[in-house]
């Protein structure tokens, strides 16, 4: 997987966390991240036939719902650098002690 895809995934995952926080959800389960981004990918393709900004995600169907290895790698990164923290129920929430990270894409060919 390209570094570029992981950077985009990190931004998407942090955005889902931020939106969940703004809606009062607090923590989000790892499976919810998979489901929300899968739904976004599918719904986006209905409106935009030419290009899908979520095409870097590749999902497999599992008994518990859609699964993407890229999402798991992104969550590992965000937890590893403490952008997301695990709450008492096992969900992931934005670390209240960090500001929104800048997941910029380097100015080089990826």
Order of alpha helices (4+ residues) and beta strands (2+ residues): alpha-alpha-beta-beta-alpha-beta-beta
